[in-house]
Amino acid sequence: GPAILGKGEPMAIAVEEMLSSDSGMSDFKQGLKLLRDGRPKEALLHVQRAFRLAPQNPFYLSYAGLLVTVVERRFADGENLCLEALGIRRNHPQLYLNLAEVYRTAQRPLDAIHVLEQGLVPTGRDCRIRYALDGLGRRRPPVLSFLRRSNPLNRILGKCRHRLLGPPRAA
């Protein structure tokens, strides 16, 4: 399945944060379940149905964009839907993760990294965005390679290096 999409947790959070009175909610929930179960083609049908009922719902927009990219390889349409979702709601990490997955699927890793970095501030440096960035290879090696990354010395030296050099750039 897609690398940036986690198993369950981010999608469950996205669903919980939406209004339960939204039309299309049951279709959307079913679409997320099918996506989690590795059935994106079937998930697309449910998410599109929810999207038609509530076209201004940023989650429906974003997942429709992700799924038309993954299932139908319609990269421009997927990107536009995800960007529209972010235009409606800028502070939800899943919307950035979905757009990054569209870019990753379209083999545009630098765009994926860029959108995730943009999402760090409005989402309060959400751990899912940081994890996705790490998965895209955006971390530098520990300063002292003979110590673990979590060693306090490596953490302090790493913060100093980050202040001096800025954030790492993708290879």
Disulfide bonds with the S-S distance in Angstrom:
none
